[in-house]
Amino acid sequence: MNDVGSQSPKAEPSQRPAAPTGGAVPPAQSPHSAPPRLLTLPPAPTPSGITILHKLVGIIVALIALLVGTLAVYFPARQVSELRATKAHKASTYGRFLAKELGPAIAFEDRQTAREVFEALSEDREVAAVALYMQDGTSLETRGTVDEAASALARSENPGRITITPERIIAVEPVVSLEGPKGTLVLELSTSSLDVARREAMKAGLLVGGCGLLVGSIAAWLIGRSLARRLRTIAEVATAVAAGQLETRPVSDGGGDEIGAMAHAFNLMLRQLKALFAQMQKSAREEQERLEKLVSARTRELDRRNAEMRLLLDHAEQGFLTLDRQAVISGERSASVEKWLAPPKGISFGACVERLVPKFGARFDAEWSQVIADELPIELTTSQLPQALAIDAQHFHLDYRPILEEDGKLDKVMVVISDITAAVERERAEQDEREITHLFRIALEDLGGLSEFVKDTTCLVDEITLSSSRDPQGLRRDVHTLKGNSATYGVQTVAAICHDIESSFAVDGVEIRSEDKARLRSRWESICEKLGAIGAAAAKNLHLEHSEHQALLAAIDAGMSRDDIRETLESWKLESVAVRFHRIAAHIESLAERLGKAPVEVRIDSSGIRLPAEGFASFWQSFTHLIRNAVDHGLETPAERQAIGKPEVAKVVLSATLTDTALSIAIEDSGRGIHWDEVKNAARRRGLPHETRADQMEALFADGVSTREEATEISGRGVGLGALREACRSAGGHVELWTELGVGTRFRFVWPRAVLHSGGQAAAEQDLSRGYVWLGKGREVNAGTS
């Protein structure tokens, strides 16, 4: 650009017009004449060699390849090492067990006994060979081909150890009988399964690594292509301006990075160039107008200005119009306004848009009355006018700029309408990508949890969008449950649609608008389509804690009966409460961070309990409401906790217990506690009984009762606890509540033990018609007492 500036004066030198002779007046220069063109420049060179795209793709692919290669080697080696250790432990265990059983065989040189013991051991296909040697080193009984190294170890003076060879794991154990003779047992386990495991692990590692490398390469290519395209656009516009094409459109780049800043600076420079040439044209016109009659000059100037204004309005990408104090659209407006709104003559802005967007007019007119009242600052009242507008698939932003009279009173308001459809669609696409990426990350960490979320959400969406007649309270609960669960798993688009539906309940009653149903179903089907069949894989897997596996092995070593072993293995098909608690804990920490209440210490005590998944599905769905209430309503911020003398770190305890008669699940927080006066006031506003503590307890679980005056995306609808209590009661349980103001709150859900044997559908063993028990200070009060 510096070269262009230095050449301009030489290419087009500024000259004053010569004085006219003989009374002749030279023709006036057209006010619309094009600015002087600069020297023709050679075309910009085409980039060659290694471009930004190549460099970015190369760096990212190299880093991903290094990471994938490292993981592909490390994890298979670790897996094989763990399997080898497990086989060694197995060989040692077999050896010690068989050494005890073969004592009599050594004492009496009983080959038949040894043969029977070896026959029982042959059921294990991993046993490659087993041999029993007498004290003098002779073989009493052998099954399979014993390795020479194993035979040598059997005759050594140091039996009782494990030896690992490339093909076998050898356990050598001493055999001692009560009568005195001693012998040696040699047990060999094949390591062929380790080779199979190593190959499978390497294959899986290479497959996952290849997929990661492919995805990373595509992402790097897309990012690099975007940067190259943006830079290419700036280069093309700069070349056109350098060639003298000053009417070239400015660079359209709304990015907030360095390239966006460069585009913005370039546009400022282009604007300054245009202003410079406009100033040159203005000086030339002033010199010419001095030779013409004053009236003719003024007329032409007026015509020129009107024509330029009309040209500007007709070719501007934004829509411009003005409103008088009655909000009537003036006749002067840009072509974009005609294209988008086509306003009839003399119509108000609210009525004009109302033809395209229902309910817009009422909202606009209500806010406009505040604008013309002149009671509040004009900047404040105009900022409250509707600023977002959606017509079919187009999205617009409305900007209101007041035009004041000399005395400071409002004369007109200019409305600038900008088409932001591309930005909205881009934001939606980015949000969709973030949500899908988040769900896939969850799948890697907790495939079972994601599978259950997809299944439950699909059922809720079907209930909300397909059922023609629903109980109003049940419909509200389903929508609220769907919102909470979606927010828990980071699907904010579905949660936002549910929030809009809940907001419309207060205006339109209990019916969900058809367009909201269509939005909800379309969005969820889009997510399911992108997730594919990822959730179906979870149904084929069992989740097992390492401690449970170790406990079973220890019990087997201790002589656990076959029936007890079978019962333990059968219980693994049930759902682990610990897994549920860990998911809930992660949600608590995430929500606390989002609401500014972190850090939170979450303690978990599941007691190793497993529950039937189908029977408690509805309860776990609704349990999300209590979690969100506990964090949003219950916990204080660290600053609030310090101000009242509490530890800075809040605590939440998740526990499950199982006795001979009952199963219970509890959540306790160290937050504010329940303020019963606020519950009483909320019940009074709803017209519910509120005098006694039992009335207040009932109101706490009633639909529509909330201590918040305004609902948020987190809580405040007053349907969560009701849905949770109903889910608990449907499984035959009841709720117990303890709370103390300033100390904390504990909800405890109790079911008779029979629910574990009936799929979670056992009838309650207590007569608790209201479904809860209030635990006061040192005493238990049933729901029917005050």
N, C-alpha and C positions, 0 to 999 in steps of 0.2 A: 504494500500500500504506500510506502514511502516513495517508491519509484513513480507511481501514478501521480502523486502530488507534485513531484518535481517536474513532470512533463507537462502538466496542465497549462501553465502560463505560456509555454512555448507553442503548444499546439493551437491554442485559441487566445491570442493576445487581446486584451481589453482595449478597445478604441472608442473614442468619443466621435459621434457623427459630425460630418462637416456641415458648416452653416449653409442653409438653403440659398440659392441664387435665383433672381428673377421672380421672386414670390412663390416659387414652387415649394410645396410641402411634401417631403418624402413620405411614403406610406408607413403607417404605424406598425410596429412589430407586434405580431399576434401574441396575446397573453398566454396562449396555450402552446407556443412553440417549444419544441423539445430542447432540453439543455444541450450545450455543445458537447459533442462526442470526443472522447480521448483517443489517443493513438491506438491503432489496432495491435493487439498483443498476440504473440504466438500462443498456441494452445498449451495448457499446462501439461507437463510431462506425466506420463502414466507411471504410477508406482511400480517398481520392480524389485526383485530380490525378496528378502524376508520382510513381510509386512507385520503390522501390529497383531493382526489375526493369527498369523503363524506363530509369533512369539508367545502370545497368551495361551494358545492351545498347547504349544509345546511344553511350557512351564507347568500348566495344570496337569496335563497327561503324565508328565514325568513324576510329579509329586504323588499322583494317585497310583501310578504303577509301582513306585517305591513302597508306598504304604501297603498296597494290596499284596505285593510280593513278600513283604515282611510277615504279614498276618497269615498268608498261605503256608509259610514254613513253620511259624511259631505254633499256631493252634493245633495242626495235625501232630507235631512232635509232642506237644503237651498231652494231647488226648491219648496217644500211644503209651506215653510214660505212665499215665494214670491207669490205663488198662493193664500194663505189665505189673504195676504194683498190686492191683486187685487180684491178678492171677497168682502172684507170689503169696499173697495172704491166703488165697483159697488153697493153694498147695500146702501151706503150713498147717492150715486148719484140718484139711483131710489127713495129713500125716499124723498129727497128734491124736485125732480121733481113731484112726485105724491102728495106731500103735497100742492104744488101750484095748481095742477089741482083739488083737492078735496075740495078747499075752499068753492065753492058754495054748494057742497053737505052737508057740515057741517052747513052752514048758513040756508038752507031750509030743512034740514033733508031729503035730496033727495037720497033715496036708489037706484033709477034707474041710476042716474049719477055715483054713486060709483060703481054700478055693471058694468056699461059699461067700466069704467076706469080699474077695476080689470080684466074684460074680455080681454082687450087689453094686459094687463100684463101677461096673462096666456100663451102667446106665448113663453115666456122664461121658459124653463124646469127647470131651477135652482131655480125658485121661488117656495118655498115649501108652504108658507101661507102668506096671507095679510089680515089685518083687520083694520077697521076704527071705532074709539070710539068717542062718544060724550064727552062733557066736564064733564058730571056727571059720566063717566066711562061706560055707556051702549054702547053696540055694535050696530053700524048703519049697517054695512055690513061686512061679513067675507067670505073669500074664502080659503079653505084648513083648516088644523087643527093647530090652534095657540098654541104654547107652553105656558105652565102655567107661566113660567118665563117672557115670552113676555107680557102676559096679565098683570102681576104685574107691569112691567116697564111702560106699557101704562097708568096705573092709578097713577103712581108716580108723584111727583112734579118736576122731573128733566128729561123730555124727551129730545130728540135731541142727542142721543149718539148711539154707536155701541157696541153690546155685542156678544161675540163669545162663543158658547158652543161646546161640542164635536160633535154634529150633525148638528148645524145650526149657521148661522150668523144673528143676529137680529138687525135691524135698527129701532129706535123709533124716529119719527119726529113729532113736533107740527104742527097742521093744524089750520090756522087762516083765517077767512073770513073777508071781508070788513065790514060786518054788525056787527061784534063783536064776535059772538060765536066762541069758540075754541074747538078743538078736538085733537085727537092723532092718528097717523098712525103707524101701526106695520107691518114691512116687514121682512119676514124670507127667507133666501137663504139656500138651502141644501149644506152640505159640503161633500156629497158622492163622488163628482169628485176629492176632495183632497185625499181621500183614494185610489181611482184608480190611481191617479198620483203618490202617494207615493209607491204603489206596483210596478208600471211600472218602476219608477226610481230605486228602489231597485233591480228589476230584471235586468235592464240594467247595473247597477253598478256591480252586481255580475258576469254578463256575461263578461263584459270588464275586470274586475279584474281576473276572471279565465283565460281568454286568456293571460293577462299579466303575470300571475303566471306561466302558461304553457311555454310561450316563454322564460321567465327568467330562468326557470328550465332547459330547453333544452340548452340554452346558457351556463349556469353554468356547466352542465354536459359535454358539448363539450370542454369547456376551461379546466376543471379538467381532462378530459380524455387525452387531449393533453399534459398537464404537466406531468401526470402520465406516459404516453407513453415515453416522452423524458427522464425522470428520469430512467425508466425501461431499456431503451436502454443503457444509461451510465452504469448502474449497470451490465448489461449482458456483456458489453465489459470489464469492470473492473474485473469481475469474470474470464473471459477467460484469461486476462493478468496475473492475480494472479495465474492461473493454469499453466503458462509458455507458453501460446500461443501468443508469441510476434508478430506473423505475422497477428494477428487479425487486421482487418481494423479499422482505427481511427473512433471515433464517428462523424457521419455526422449530425451536428446541426448548422444551420446558424442563429439561433435566436440571437437577440441583448440583451437579458435579462440576469439575473444571471445564469440561466441554460445554456444558450449558452456560457457564460464566463467560467463556470465550465467545459463544454465539451472541450472548447479550451485549458484550463489549463491541462486537462487530456491528450489531444493529445500531448501537449508539453512534458509531463512527459513520455508518451509512446515513443516519439521520442528519449528522452534522454536514456531510457532503451535500446532501440535498438542500439543506438550509443555505449553504454557501452559494450554490448555483442559483437558488431562488433569489438570494440577495443580489447577485450579478444581474439577473433578469430584471429585478425591480429597478436597479439603477439605470439600466438601458431604457426601460419604459418611462421613467421619470424624465429623462433627457428628451425623449420623443414627444411626450405629452406637453412639454413646454411650448412646442410649436403648433399645437392644435387649439381649437377653441375649448374654453373651460367646460362648457356644458357637454360637448361631445366626449371629452376626456372622462368626465365624471360618469356619463352614461355607460361608456365602454367598460370602465372599471367596475361599475355595479353589475353589469352583465357577466363580466368575467368571474367575479366573486360568486355570483349565484350559480353559474355553470359549474365552477369547481366544487362548490358545496354539494350540488346535486350529484356530481360525479363521485365525490367522496362517499356520500350516503348510499349511492346505488352499488358501489363496488366494495364497500366495507364488509368484512366477514362477520362483524358484530351488527346487531340490530340497535338502532337509535330511534327513540321517540320521546316526546315530552307530554306531560300531563298537567292540566290546569288544576285549580283547587278542588274541582268536582271530580278529579281523576279521569276526565275525558281526554281521549287520545287526540292530539293535534293532527292537522293534515300533513305537516312536514315530518316525514319519517323515512328511514332507509328502506332499500329494496328488500333487505333481509326480513324486516318486520312484515312486509306484505307476503313474503314467501312463507314465513312460519305461522303468522297469526291471521293474516288477511282481515284486518279490522274494518267493519263497516263504518260509514261516516257518522260521527257524533256519538259513538259508543264509549262507555267507560272501560278502563283497563280490566277491572275485575270481571265485568260482564263479558268482555271479549274473550278472556282466557277461560271463563266458565263454560263457554261453548265446547272447549276442547278438553278441559280438566274439571270434572265435577267437584263441587265443594270449594273450589279455589276462590270464587267470588265472595262468599260469606266471610272467609278468613281475611281476604285482602281488604274488604270494606271495613271490617272491624278495626284493623290496624290503621287504615287510612284516616279514620275519624280522629285518631290520636295525633296524626301528623298535622292536620289542619286545625286542631284545637289550639296549637301554639302554647300549650301549658308546660310541656317538657322540652328539653333541648332537641332541636331538629335532627341532630346526628343520632340521638338515641331512638327517636320514633321511626326514622327511616330505616334504621338497622333492624327494627322488629318486623318490617314488611317481609312477606315471603320472598326468599332468595333462591329457592330451588324450584324448578319446574320440569316436569316430564310429560312429553307429548308423544304418545306411541313409543317408539324406540329411541327417541331423541331426548337428551337431557340438556337443560339450559341453566345458566346462573344469571340472576337478576341483580343489577347494581343500581342503586337509587342515588342521584346526585341533586341536591336541592339547588334551585336558582332563586336568589333572594332579591327583593326590591332594595331601593336605596335606604329605606328606613329599617332594614333588617327583617322584614316580614316575608313569608313565603310567597313567591309568585308562581313558580312552576317547579316541576320535578322532572329531570331528565332520567330516563330509564335506559340502561345499557344492557342488552341481552347478548350473552356469550354462549355459543354452542360448545358444551363440554362433554359431548357424547363420547369422543375418543378417550378422554381422560377417565371418565366413569367406567367405560368398558375395560380400559387397561388396569384400573384399580381392582375391578371385579376379577379379572383374570389373575392378577397377582395374588389376591386374597384366596382365590380358588387353589392356586398352586401351593400357597403356604399351608392351607388346610390339608390338602392331600399329602403333602410332604410330612406334616405333623402326624397324620394317621399312619403312614407307613413307618415312621419312627416308633410309634406306639406298637405297631405289629411286630417290630423287631424285638421289643422289650417284653411285650405282654400280648401274645397272639390270642390267647383265650379271652382276655378282657375285651379286645377289639371285636372279636367274633360275637361275643355276647352283646356288646353295644350295638353292632350292626343289626343283629336279630331283634333286639328289643325296640330299637328305633324304627325299624321297618314295621313292626306290629303297631306301634303308636301312631306312625304316619298313616297307616291304613285305617286305624280307628278314627282318627281325626278327619281325614279327607274323604273316606268312602262311606262311613256310617251315615245314613239319612236321618235317623232319629236317635238322639242320645240324651241321657240325663244331663241337665246343664252343669251340675256340680262335677259329675264325672268327666265331662268334656273339659272343664276348666283345669281339673287335676291333671288330665292327660297332657294338655298343652303345657302346663307348668312343669310337669315331669320331663317332658321332651326338651324344654328349654334348659333345665338344669343339667340333664345328662349330656346334651350337646355341648354346653359350655364346659363341662368337665373334660370332655375329650377334645376341646379346642375347635369344634365346628361352630364358629361364631356366626356364620351366615344363617344356619338353621336356628340358632338361638335368637338371632335378631328378628327373623320372621315370626317366631313364637312370641317374642316381646311385642311386636306390632299387633299380633292377633289378640293378645291379652289387653293391649291398650284399646283395641276396637271393641272389646266386650263392654267397657264402661260407656261407650258411645252408642253402639248399635245393638246392645243386648247380648244374647247368648249365641246367636247365629254367626258362623264364620263366613265371611264373604267368599264368593266363589273364586275371585282372583287371588285371595290369600291361600286358599286351598291349592290352587294351581301352582302358585309360587313355591309352597312348601313341598309338594310332591315332586315338582320338576327339579328343585334343588337337591332333594335327597336321592332321587333316581340318578342324577348326574354324579353324585358322590359314589353311589353304589357301583355305577358303571365303571368308574375309574379305579375303584378298589378291586373290582373283579371278584374272583372266588377266593380271595385271601382269607376271609373269615371262616370258610368251610374247613380249612385245614385244622383248625383248633379242635374240632369235634373228635379228631382221631388221636389226640394226645392226652396224656395224663400229666397233671402237674404234681411233682413230688419234691418236697424239701429234702435236702441232704441229710438233715437230722432225722427225718422219718426213716430214710433208708438205713442209716446207721443204727437206729433203734431196733429195727427189725432184725438186722444181722446180729446184733447183740442178744436179742431175745432168742434167736435160733441157736446161737452158741450156748445159751443158758438152758436149752432143752424145751423150747416152746413147742406146744402140741401142734399137730397138723391142722386141726380145726381152728385154732387161734391164728395160725399163719394165714389160713384161707380167709378168715374174717377180716384180718388186717389188710390183706391184698384187695378184698372186695371194697373195703372202705375207701381205697384210693380212687375209686370211680366217682366218689362224691366230691363236692367242691370244697376246697380249703378256705376256711375263714381267714387264715393268715394272708392268703393272696388278696382277698377282698380288702382287708385292713391296709395292706401296703398300697393298693390303688387309692384308697380313701386318704391315706396319709400324704401321698404325692399331691392329691387335689387340694388338701388343706394347705400345704406349704405353698403351692402355686397361687391359690386364691388369697392367702395372707400377703404374699409378695405383691400381688396386684392391688390390694386394698391398702397397702402401706402399713400392715400389721405384723410383718416379719421382724425378727425371727420367731418361729413357733416350734416348740419341741413336741413331737408326736410320739407317744409311747404305745406299744402294741403288745397285747397279751392274748393270743388266740387259744391257748391251752391245747393246741393240736387238733381242734375240733374241725370236722368236715360235715357239710350239710347237703341235703338233696337240692340240686340247682333249680329244678323246675318249681319246687314248692316255695322257695324263698326268692324267686326272681322278682316278683312284684314288690316285695319288701326292700330288696337292695336298690331297685329303681327309685323308690320313693325316699330311701335313706339319704340320697343326694340333697334333698331339701333341708334336712336337719344339719348337714355339714355346712351348707351355704349360710344357714341362719346362725350357726354357732360362730362362724368367722365374721360374718357381716354385723350381726346384732350383738354377739356375746363378747368377742375379744376386743381389748382396747389396743390402741397404738402404743409402741414402746414409750413415747413421751407421756401419754396418759397414765401408763402403769407406773412409771417412775414418780409422777406427780402425786400419786396416792399411796406410795410406799410399797408397791408390788415389785417383784423381780421383773427386769426388762423383758425376759423371754417368757412368753405365754406358754401354757402347757395344755395339751389335749391328750386324753387317754382313751384308747380303743381297747375294749376287753370282751372276752367271751368265756363263759363258764358253763359246765355241764355237771349237774348233780344227779342223784338217783331219781329225782322227780321232775326236774325242770332244766330247760335250756334258757340262757339269757345272753343278750348282746347289749353292751352299754357304751355310751360315749360321754365323757366328762371333760369340761373345760374349766379353766381358771379365770374366766372372764367376769363380766359385770353382774351376772345373775339376772333373773327375771324381775322386772319392776312391775309388781302387781297393780299399782295404781294406774300405770299406763294401759295394762290389759283391761282394767275396769273401765277406763274412759273409752277405749276402743270398742268394748262390748256395748257400752251405753250408746255410742254413735250408731251401732248396728241394730239397736233395739233388742238386745239379748239380755237375759238375766245376768246380774253382775254383783249382787250384794255379798254373797257368801264366797268363800274360797272355792267351793265346789262349782259354783256358777262361773267363777273366773277361770277355773281349770277347763270347764266345758267350752268357754269362749275361746280359750287359747287354741283349742283344736278345731274350732268352728271355721268353716270356709268364709273368707272375706274379712276376717279379723286380723289386723296387723297393727303393731305399735308405731309403724312408720306412717307419716302423713302422705308421703309420695313414694310410689313404687319405683324401683330401679331395675336394671337388668339382672341384679343378683337376687334381690328379695323385695318383699313389701306387698305381694299380692294377697297374702293371707290364705293360701290354699295348700301350702306344703305340708304343715303338720297334720292337717286333716287327711291328706292323701296317705301319709305315713301311718297314722293310726289305723286307717281303714285297711291298709296292706297287712299290718300286724294282726288285726282282729280276724281278717279273712283266713289267716293261717292258724287261728285258734289261740292267739296270744293276747297280751294286754301290755300297757305302757306304765312304767313307774317313773315318777319325776321327783327329783330333789333339787332345790335351788336356794341359794342364800345371796342376798343383795351384796355386791362387792366382793364375793368369794368365788362364785361359779355356779355351774348348772350340770346336772347329770340326768340323762335320759336312759332308762333301762327297759329293754323289751324282753318280755318273759313268755315262754311257751312251755306247755307240758312236754315231758320227754318223749311222749308218744309221737310227736311230729317227726322224729327221726326215723320212725318205722312206717310212716304213712305218707311220705312225700311232702310233708309240710302242711297237711290239711286236717290235722287232728282237731277235734272240738276242744274248747277251753274246759279245764277242770274246775274253774272258779266262776262264780256268778258275778261277772263284772260287766254289766250291761252297757256301761259307758266306755269301757275299754281302757281305763287307766287307773292308777293308784297314786295319790299324792303323799309323799313322804315328808312330813313336817319335821320340826326340830325335836328329835327324840321320840316321835310317835308316828304311827302309820294311820292315815285317814282314808277311808274308802271314798269313792266318788260321790256317794249320796249324802255325805255329811259335810258340815261347814268347817 
